């Protein structure tokens, strides 16, 4: 594996000592409201290279109509509801817009959509252009963070800051503990795959929600039962959308393929191209993408900092929303980064 020192635009050795100096905002962040419901959603109409598309988003107002805007991108099997708590905590400072990426939540993908991170980035860029919100504070989790990297590299004029939460950097470990259900590993195998997929389809939304919770959270038993029920209800809704299952499968396949490309086309190569001040947040107990990728990710960002959270899994914005809010606002408010 190529070391960070061999990559172009690597940071100076003296900069490494600032890597984990992350300012945390102390004031103006309310307690977490565990009864909060996701804000109502709406669709925006886009013209894309695949034809017309309606992207679903959820908006949490900021303190004033002129407040800066944060835009949030979810990971695989996620949706805009993954950002409800974080958006609520940011509301005293920022307006938040959480997107359903194509094929997820309530965003139906257009015919012929590619499901790659680049295709998703094209859609996100179109949304940002239509919002006309000036440069935004972009954040992403997992696959959404990979998309956010692509957006920030392609359109620096649209990005004021970048927050990456457990980004889906190339990670080809063969470990069934990385899967919400070990049967997923054989779902695409000839002969065995069809039977396995039928078995996976028979899993109830409630069971699927609990599987995902136990995969992505370091402390799943701390999640209130009504929150688990809300996730199950969302999975039930998605099960009735004809594009949902195929989109998850295609997006997952394209993500893994992107990890197998030659180094010149790797996601690692995108990081040094990002001009915006950037924060990398990772859970120490992340089972999906190992925290060992965290230092390299932050080091390759020209203006990157790193925050590793103990007792935290793959979705820090859901499991530790208050500390993520403090760090994100520290990034936004920093005089220099």
PyMOL commands that set and color helices and strands:
alter all, ss='L'
color gray80, all
select helices_A, chain A and resi 4-6+13-18+80-90+117-131+143-154+156-158+176-178+182-186+192-201+205-216+220-222+225-239+244-259+263-265+268-271+291-300+316-319+321-333
alter helices_A, ss='H'
color red, helices_A
select strands_A, chain A and resi 41-48+51-60+69-73+95-99+136-141+159-165+277-283+304-309
alter strands_A, ss='S'
color yellow, strands_A
deselect
rebuild
show_as cartoon
